[in-house]
């Protein structure tokens, strides 16, 4: 009795998933590229650029993570609908 092996499809790379990845990767690249913000000018309300740039990225990271999450939810919902409503 020979059974055919069950193969699970590999990960699918779609444009939406690429955008999700970029949304999650951008804050890391921005913070790890220290040379781009290791300076004191311009000063905003007495706060040197080095500090306010990092705090600005806290807010940007929050927005990008929220966008990535919403895109992921939409992608999973679309995949579920294509499979006939079955969960992964």
N, C-alpha and C positions, 0 to 999 in steps of 0.2 A: 504494500500500500504506500504509494508515493504521494506526498502532499506537496503542493507548490508553496514555496516560502512566501510569507506575507511581507511585502515590501511597503514601507511607509514612504510617502513622497518627501523629498528633501525640502529644505526651506525655500520659499519662493521670494525672489527679490523683485519687488514692484516699485514703481516710482514713488508711491506713497511711503513705502518703508525706507526708501533712500532719504526722503525728506525728514522722516522721523529720526533717522540716524544722524543727519546733519543738525537737526534741532538739538539733539542731545550731545553732540560732539563740539559744537561751537563754543559753549562756555569753557570747556576744558582747554581748547586751543587758545582762546583769548586770555585765560589766566596763566597758562604755562608759557606764553610768549611774553616774558617779563620785560624784555627790551623795548617793547612797544609802549609801555606805560611807566617805565622807571624814570620819571622826571617830576619836577614840582610845578611847572607851569603848564597850562593855565590854572589859576587859582579861582575856585568858585566859592563864594561866601566865606572866604578865609581858609578853605580846605584845599590842600595841594592835590594836584591831578592824580597822583599815585593812589590816594585814598578814595576820592570820589569816583574814579574810574572803576575801582573794584566794587564799590557799593552799587554803582549803576549796573554792573554785571550780575549782582544778586537779583535785582529786579528783572533784568533781561532773561536770566536763567529761569526764573519763575514762569515768565510768559512762554518761553520756548518749551519748557517741560509740559506746561498745560496744553500747548498746541500739539506736541508730540502725543500726549495721552489721548486727546480728542481724536486725532488722526488714527491712532491705534484702535480705539473703540470703533470708529467708523469702518476701518478695515476688517476688524474681526466680525462685525455685524454683517458686512457684505459677504465675507467668506462663509459665515453661518447660513445666510440666506441662499447662497449658491449650492450648499450641501443639503438643502432641504430642511433647514432649521435645526440640524443636529449640531451639538456642541463638538468641539475638537476633541 
